[in-house]
Amino acid sequence: MIPPQPQELTEFKRLAHGLRSGPITILDAKTFYIPNLHYDGAAPDAYFWVGTGPEPSSQGMKVPNELGE
């Protein structure tokens, strides 16, 4: 498998809980950079979901947290 090259994506959609960011950069197969990330912390759960396309789909996957969950 060829590792991805750095790629810039759009900022987070501003849907709820003060979520906003600068443009997101995928740095490599295990690292993404989210500048100016803001979130109010009031949602019951918060996690990252990755896949192809602009919207979450059943073909995507939840990114594990620092505990691997």
NUFIVEX-955286 format. One record per atom (N, C-alpha, C): residue number from 1; residue in three letters; chain; atom name; x, y, z. Coordinates in nm, 4 decimals. Last residue first. Example, Ala and Ser with C-alpha at 12.3 -4.5 7.8 and 13.67 -1.06 7.14 Angstrom:
2
+-----+------+------+------+----------+----------+----------+
! pos ! code ! unit ! site !        X !        Y !        Z !
+-----+------+------+------+----------+----------+----------+
!   2 !  SER !    A !    N !   1.2850 !  -0.2250 !   0.7080 !
!   2 !  SER !    A !   CA !   1.3670 !  -0.1060 !   0.7140 !
!   2 !  SER !    A !    C !   1.2900 !   0.0030 !   0.7870 !
!   1 !  ALA !    A !    N !   1.3190 !  -0.5690 !   0.7800 !
!   1 !  ALA !    A !   CA !   1.2300 !  -0.4500 !   0.7800 !
!   1 !  ALA !    A !    C !   1.3200 !  -0.3300 !   0.7800 !
+-----+------+------+------+----------+----------+----------+
//
This chain:
69
+-----+------+------+------+----------+----------+----------+
! pos ! code ! unit ! site !        X !        Y !        Z !
+-----+------+------+------+----------+----------+----------+
!  69 !  GLU !    A !    N !  -1.0427 !   0.2757 !   2.1813 !
!  69 !  GLU !    A !   CA !  -1.1879 !   0.2484 !   2.1829 !
!  69 !  GLU !    A !    C !  -1.2588 !   0.3203 !   2.0704 !
!  68 !  GLY !    A !    N !  -0.7806 !   0.3321 !   2.2280 !
!  68 !  GLY !    A !   CA !  -0.8116 !   0.2294 !   2.1295 !
!  68 !  GLY !    A !    C !  -0.9576 !   0.1933 !   2.1218 !
!  67 !  LEU !    A !    N !  -0.7319 !   0.5451 !   2.3825 !
!  67 !  LEU !    A !   CA !  -0.7402 !   0.4168 !   2.4532 !
!  67 !  LEU !    A !    C !  -0.7707 !   0.3013 !   2.3578 !
!  66 !  GLU !    A !    N !  -0.7506 !   0.7608 !   2.2142 !
!  66 !  GLU !    A !   CA !  -0.6189 !   0.7282 !   2.2669 !
!  66 !  GLU !    A !    C !  -0.6151 !   0.5968 !   2.3448 !
!  65 !  ASN !    A !    N !  -1.0016 !   0.6252 !   1.9860 !
!  65 !  ASN !    A !   CA !  -0.9438 !   0.7295 !   2.0709 !
!  65 !  ASN !    A !    C !  -0.8082 !   0.6839 !   2.1244 !
!  64 !  PRO !    A !    N !  -1.0416 !   0.5273 !   1.6408 !
!  64 !  PRO !    A !   CA !  -1.0247 !   0.4954 !   1.7824 !
!  64 !  PRO !    A !    C !  -0.9641 !   0.6129 !   1.8594 !
!  63 !  VAL !    A !    N !  -1.2814 !   0.6512 !   1.4213 !
!  63 !  VAL !    A !   CA !  -1.1389 !   0.6570 !   1.4551 !
!  63 !  VAL !    A !    C !  -1.1247 !   0.6265 !   1.6039 !
!  62 !  LYS !    A !    N !  -1.5215 !   0.4558 !   1.2563 !
!  62 !  LYS !    A !   CA !  -1.4930 !   0.5412 !   1.3710 !
!  62 !  LYS !    A !    C !  -1.3433 !   0.5354 !   1.4000 !
!  61 !  MET !    A !    N !  -1.5572 !   0.4509 !   0.8996 !
!  61 !  MET !    A !   CA !  -1.5226 !   0.3863 !   1.0260 !
!  61 !  MET !    A !    C !  -1.4921 !   0.4907 !   1.1330 !
!  60 !  GLY !    A !    N !  -1.7849 !   0.4036 !   0.6180 !
!  60 !  GLY !    A !   CA !  -1.6773 !   0.4691 !   0.6912 !
!  60 !  GLY !    A !    C !  -1.6429 !   0.3912 !   0.8169 !
!  59 !  GLN !    A !    N !  -2.0063 !   0.2917 !   0.5130 !
!  59 !  GLN !    A !   CA !  -1.8792 !   0.2412 !   0.4619 !
!  59 !  GLN !    A !    C !  -1.7597 !   0.3075 !   0.5301 !
!  58 !  SER !    A !    N !  -2.2228 !   0.4269 !   0.6032 !
!  58 !  SER !    A !   CA !  -2.1991 !   0.2949 !   0.6626 !
!  58 !  SER !    A !    C !  -2.0679 !   0.2346 !   0.6149 !
!  57 !  SER !    A !    N !  -2.1009 !   0.7675 !   0.6251 !
!  57 !  SER !    A !   CA !  -2.1787 !   0.6606 !   0.5637 !
!  57 !  SER !    A !    C !  -2.1457 !   0.5289 !   0.6330 !
!  56 !  PRO !    A !    N !  -2.0852 !   1.1236 !   0.6527 !
!  56 !  PRO !    A !   CA !  -2.0645 !   0.9903 !   0.7113 !
!  56 !  PRO !    A !    C !  -2.1523 !   0.8870 !   0.6403 !
!  55 !  GLU !    A !    N !  -2.0023 !   1.3106 !   0.3530 !
!  55 !  GLU !    A !   CA !  -2.0938 !   1.2796 !   0.4619 !
!  55 !  GLU !    A !    C !  -2.0593 !   1.1442 !   0.5230 !
!  54 !  PRO !    A !    N !  -1.8258 !   1.3426 !   0.1364 !
!  54 !  PRO !    A !   CA !  -1.8443 !   1.4531 !   0.2305 !
!  54 !  PRO !    A !    C !  -1.9313 !   1.4223 !   0.3515 !
!  53 !  GLY !    A !    N !  -1.5987 !   1.0618 !   0.0694 !
!  53 !  GLY !    A !   CA !  -1.7154 !   1.1456 !   0.0470 !
!  53 !  GLY !    A !    C !  -1.7345 !   1.2475 !   0.1572 !
!  52 !  THR !    A !    N !  -1.4875 !   0.7900 !   0.2685 !
!  52 !  THR !    A !   CA !  -1.4810 !   0.8669 !   0.1455 !
!  52 !  THR !    A !    C !  -1.6094 !   0.9461 !   0.1286 !
!  51 !  GLY !    A !    N !  -1.3937 !   0.8222 !   0.6135 !
!  51 !  GLY !    A !   CA !  -1.4363 !   0.7429 !   0.4991 !
!  51 !  GLY !    A !    C !  -1.4186 !   0.8267 !   0.3737 !
!  50 !  VAL !    A !    N !  -1.4288 !   0.8543 !   0.9706 !
!  50 !  VAL !    A !   CA !  -1.3588 !   0.8749 !   0.8443 !
!  50 !  VAL !    A !    C !  -1.4115 !   0.7812 !   0.7370 !
!  49 !  TRP !    A !    N !  -1.5174 !   1.0280 !   1.2537 !
!  49 !  TRP !    A !   CA !  -1.5635 !   0.9244 !   1.1629 !
!  49 !  TRP !    A !    C !  -1.4966 !   0.9532 !   1.0294 !
!  48 !  PHE !    A !    N !  -1.4440 !   1.0991 !   1.5925 !
!  48 !  PHE !    A !   CA !  -1.4167 !   1.1244 !   1.4515 !
!  48 !  PHE !    A !    C !  -1.4595 !   1.0030 !   1.3705 !
!  47 !  TYR !    A !    N !  -1.6721 !   1.1921 !   1.8586 !
!  47 !  TYR !    A !   CA !  -1.5694 !   1.1088 !   1.7983 !
!  47 !  TYR !    A !    C !  -1.5511 !   1.1485 !   1.6525 !
!  46 !  ALA !    A !    N !  -1.8520 !   1.2385 !   2.1495 !
!  46 !  ALA !    A !   CA !  -1.7856 !   1.3052 !   2.0381 !
!  46 !  ALA !    A !    C !  -1.6758 !   1.2136 !   1.9870 !
!  45 !  ASP !    A !    N !  -2.1560 !   1.2327 !   2.3323 !
!  45 !  ASP !    A !   CA !  -2.0401 !   1.1615 !   2.2773 !
!  45 !  ASP !    A !    C !  -1.9811 !   1.2455 !   2.1642 !
!  44 !  PRO !    A !    N !  -2.3246 !   1.4402 !   2.4270 !
!  44 !  PRO !    A !   CA !  -2.3060 !   1.3180 !   2.5056 !
!  44 !  PRO !    A !    C !  -2.1850 !   1.2360 !   2.4601 !
!  43 !  ALA !    A !    N !  -2.1860 !   1.7767 !   2.4122 !
!  43 !  ALA !    A !   CA !  -2.2566 !   1.6640 !   2.3505 !
!  43 !  ALA !    A !    C !  -2.2324 !   1.5375 !   2.4327 !
!  42 !  ALA !    A !    N !  -2.0275 !   1.9792 !   2.5213 !
!  42 !  ALA !    A !   CA !  -2.1562 !   1.9509 !   2.5836 !
!  42 !  ALA !    A !    C !  -2.2336 !   1.8348 !   2.5206 !
!  41 !  GLY !    A !    N !  -1.7921 !   2.0786 !   2.4133 !
!  41 !  GLY !    A !   CA !  -1.7844 !   1.9638 !   2.5034 !
!  41 !  GLY !    A !    C !  -1.9167 !   1.9209 !   2.5635 !
!  40 !  ASP !    A !    N !  -1.7661 !   2.2802 !   2.2217 !
!  40 !  ASP !    A !   CA !  -1.8065 !   2.3185 !   2.3573 !
!  40 !  ASP !    A !    C !  -1.8061 !   2.2029 !   2.4573 !
!  39 !  TYR !    A !    N !  -1.4853 !   2.3237 !   2.0184 !
!  39 !  TYR !    A !   CA !  -1.5985 !   2.2368 !   2.0486 !
!  39 !  TYR !    A !    C !  -1.6372 !   2.2649 !   2.1930 !
!  38 !  HIS !    A !    N !  -1.2474 !   2.4035 !   1.7716 !
!  38 !  HIS !    A !   CA !  -1.3319 !   2.4530 !   1.8811 !
!  38 !  HIS !    A !    C !  -1.4523 !   2.3607 !   1.8940 !
!  37 !  LEU !    A !    N !  -0.9313 !   2.4058 !   1.6319 !
!  37 !  LEU !    A !   CA !  -1.0471 !   2.3231 !   1.6651 !
!  37 !  LEU !    A !    C !  -1.1182 !   2.3822 !   1.7865 !
!  36 !  ASN !    A !    N !  -0.7111 !   2.5206 !   1.4903 !
!  36 !  ASN !    A !   CA !  -0.8188 !   2.6040 !   1.5466 !
!  36 !  ASN !    A !    C !  -0.9460 !   2.5252 !   1.5753 !
!  35 !  PRO !    A !    N !  -0.6388 !   2.2492 !   1.2680 !
!  35 !  PRO !    A !   CA !  -0.6046 !   2.3755 !   1.3326 !
!  35 !  PRO !    A !    C !  -0.7291 !   2.4474 !   1.3839 !
!  34 !  ILE !    A !    N !  -0.5874 !   1.9302 !   1.2694 !
!  34 !  ILE !    A !   CA !  -0.7080 !   2.0134 !   1.2702 !
!  34 !  ILE !    A !    C !  -0.6743 !   2.1435 !   1.3419 !
!  33 !  TYR !    A !    N !  -0.4300 !   1.6768 !   1.0946 !
!  33 !  TYR !    A !   CA !  -0.4089 !   1.8006 !   1.1697 !
!  33 !  TYR !    A !    C !  -0.5331 !   1.8876 !   1.1546 !
!  32 !  PHE !    A !    N !  -0.3826 !   1.3247 !   1.1202 !
!  32 !  PHE !    A !   CA !  -0.4475 !   1.4397 !   1.0585 !
!  32 !  PHE !    A !    C !  -0.4355 !   1.5581 !   1.1521 !
!  31 !  THR !    A !    N !  -0.2138 !   1.0209 !   1.0678 !
!  31 !  THR !    A !   CA !  -0.2117 !   1.1537 !   1.1298 !
!  31 !  THR !    A !    C !  -0.2939 !   1.2540 !   1.0500 !
!  30 !  LYS !    A !    N !  -0.1724 !   0.7810 !   0.9407 !
!  30 !  LYS !    A !   CA !  -0.2167 !   0.7770 !   1.0797 !
!  30 !  LYS !    A !    C !  -0.2328 !   0.9135 !   1.1443 !
!  29 !  ALA !    A !    N !  -0.0868 !   0.8251 !   0.6787 !
!  29 !  ALA !    A !   CA !  -0.1881 !   0.7221 !   0.7016 !
!  29 !  ALA !    A !    C !  -0.2420 !   0.7186 !   0.8441 !
!  28 !  ASP !    A !    N !  -0.0494 !   1.1859 !   0.6933 !
!  28 !  ASP !    A !   CA !  -0.0064 !   1.0530 !   0.6506 !
!  28 !  ASP !    A !    C !  -0.1155 !   0.9539 !   0.6878 !
!  27 !  LEU !    A !    N !  -0.1979 !   1.4284 !   0.7021 !
!  27 !  LEU !    A !   CA !  -0.0522 !   1.4309 !   0.6902 !
!  27 !  LEU !    A !    C !   0.0038 !   1.2977 !   0.6417 !
!  26 !  ILE !    A !    N !  -0.4659 !   1.6048 !   0.6048 !
!  26 !  ILE !    A !   CA !  -0.4255 !   1.4670 !   0.6256 !
!  26 !  ILE !    A !    C !  -0.2761 !   1.4645 !   0.6004 !
!  25 !  THR !    A !    N !  -0.5874 !   1.8970 !   0.7488 !
!  25 !  THR !    A !   CA !  -0.4840 !   1.8391 !   0.6629 !
!  25 !  THR !    A !    C !  -0.4583 !   1.6950 !   0.7031 !
!  24 !  ILE !    A !    N !  -0.8645 !   2.1179 !   0.7393 !
!  24 !  ILE !    A !   CA !  -0.8050 !   1.9967 !   0.7954 !
!  24 !  ILE !    A !    C !  -0.7019 !   1.9418 !   0.6970 !
!  23 !  PRO !    A !    N !  -0.8990 !   2.4662 !   0.7906 !
!  23 !  PRO !    A !   CA !  -0.8912 !   2.3545 !   0.6962 !
!  23 !  PRO !    A !    C !  -0.8126 !   2.2374 !   0.7567 !
!  22 !  GLY !    A !    N !  -1.0151 !   2.5232 !   1.1315 !
!  22 !  GLY !    A !   CA !  -0.9546 !   2.5671 !   1.0071 !
!  22 !  GLY !    A !    C !  -0.9546 !   2.4490 !   0.9116 !
!  21 !  SER !    A !    N !  -1.3405 !   2.4730 !   1.2830 !
!  21 !  SER !    A !   CA !  -1.1970 !   2.4502 !   1.2684 !
!  21 !  SER !    A !    C !  -1.1463 !   2.5253 !   1.1469 !
!  20 !  ARG !    A !    N !  -1.6108 !   2.4042 !   1.5119 !
!  20 !  ARG !    A !   CA !  -1.5528 !   2.4751 !   1.3984 !
!  20 !  ARG !    A !    C !  -1.4032 !   2.4466 !   1.3961 !
!  19 !  LEU !    A !    N !  -1.8885 !   2.3597 !   1.7140 !
!  19 !  LEU !    A !   CA !  -1.7845 !   2.2931 !   1.6357 !
!  19 !  LEU !    A !    C !  -1.7409 !   2.3802 !   1.5189 !
!  18 !  GLY !    A !    N !  -2.0839 !   2.4435 !   1.8899 !
!  18 !  GLY !    A !   CA !  -1.9729 !   2.5341 !   1.8632 !
!  18 !  GLY !    A !    C !  -1.8616 !   2.4728 !   1.7799 !
!  17 !  HIS !    A !    N !  -2.2911 !   2.2562 !   1.8902 !
!  17 !  HIS !    A !   CA !  -2.1922 !   2.2554 !   1.9987 !
!  17 !  HIS !    A !    C !  -2.0669 !   2.3375 !   1.9680 !
!  16 !  ALA !    A !    N !  -2.3379 !   2.1989 !   1.5347 !
!  16 !  ALA !    A !   CA !  -2.3849 !   2.2114 !   1.6729 !
!  16 !  ALA !    A !    C !  -2.2657 !   2.2156 !   1.7672 !
!  15 !  LEU !    A !    N !  -2.2307 !   2.2571 !   1.2703 !
!  15 !  LEU !    A !   CA !  -2.3648 !   2.2051 !   1.2933 !
!  15 !  LEU !    A !    C !  -2.4162 !   2.2307 !   1.4345 !
!  14 !  ARG !    A !    N !  -2.0281 !   2.3558 !   1.0562 !
!  14 !  ARG !    A !   CA !  -2.0686 !   2.4156 !   1.1843 !
!  14 !  ARG !    A !    C !  -2.2128 !   2.3770 !   1.2138 !
!  13 !  LYS !    A !    N !  -1.7966 !   2.1264 !   0.9248 !
!  13 !  LYS !    A !   CA !  -1.9258 !   2.1926 !   0.9126 !
!  13 !  LYS !    A !    C !  -1.9644 !   2.2435 !   1.0510 !
!  12 !  PHE !    A !    N !  -1.4435 !   2.1840 !   0.9336 !
!  12 !  PHE !    A !   CA !  -1.5614 !   2.1148 !   0.9829 !
!  12 !  PHE !    A !    C !  -1.6862 !   2.1963 !   0.9532 !
!  11 !  GLU !    A !    N !  -1.2838 !   2.2826 !   0.6175 !
!  11 !  GLU !    A !   CA !  -1.3044 !   2.2904 !   0.7628 !
!  11 !  GLU !    A !    C !  -1.4260 !   2.2079 !   0.8013 !
!  10 !  THR !    A !    N !  -1.1622 !   2.0559 !   0.3603 !
!  10 !  THR !    A !   CA !  -1.2319 !   2.1748 !   0.4083 !
!  10 !  THR !    A !    C !  -1.2401 !   2.1726 !   0.5607 !
!   9 !  LEU !    A !    N !  -0.8231 !   1.9284 !   0.3348 !
!   9 !  LEU !    A !   CA !  -0.9685 !   1.9158 !   0.3249 !
!   9 !  LEU !    A !    C !  -1.0319 !   2.0463 !   0.3730 !
!   8 !  GLU !    A !    N !  -0.5144 !   1.8586 !   0.1809 !
!   8 !  GLU !    A !   CA !  -0.5954 !   1.9522 !   0.2584 !
!   8 !  GLU !    A !    C !  -0.7428 !   1.9327 !   0.2277 !
!   7 !  GLN !    A !    N !  -0.2767 !   1.6046 !   0.2198 !
!   7 !  GLN !    A !   CA !  -0.3924 !   1.6514 !   0.1444 !
!   7 !  GLN !    A !    C !  -0.4742 !   1.7437 !   0.2323 !
!   6 !  PRO !    A !    N !   0.0289 !   1.4316 !   0.1846 !
!   6 !  PRO !    A !   CA !  -0.0494 !   1.5343 !   0.2536 !
!   6 !  PRO !    A !    C !  -0.1591 !   1.5899 !   0.1625 !
!   5 !  GLN !    A !    N !  -0.0266 !   1.1027 !   0.0461 !
!   5 !  GLN !    A !   CA !   0.0490 !   1.2271 !   0.0492 !
!   5 !  GLN !    A !    C !  -0.0341 !   1.3291 !   0.1267 !
!   4 !  PRO !    A !    N !  -0.0612 !   0.7765 !   0.1912 !
!   4 !  PRO !    A !   CA !  -0.1163 !   0.8986 !   0.1307 !
!   4 !  PRO !    A !    C !  -0.0204 !   1.0158 !   0.1424 !
!   3 !  PRO !    A !    N !   0.1526 !   0.4991 !   0.1041 !
!   3 !  PRO !    A !   CA !   0.1002 !   0.5932 !   0.2033 !
!   3 !  PRO !    A !    C !   0.0447 !   0.7184 !   0.1350 !
!   2 !  ILE !    A !    N !   0.0535 !   0.2211 !  -0.0808 !
!   2 !  ILE !    A !   CA !   0.1276 !   0.3471 !  -0.0887 !
!   2 !  ILE !    A !    C !   0.0692 !   0.4435 !   0.0143 !
!   1 !  MET !    A !    N !   0.0843 !  -0.1173 !   0.0000 !
!   1 !  MET !    A !   CA !   0.0000 !   0.0000 !   0.0000 !
!   1 !  MET !    A !    C !   0.0896 !   0.1247 !   0.0000 !
+-----+------+------+------+----------+----------+----------+
//
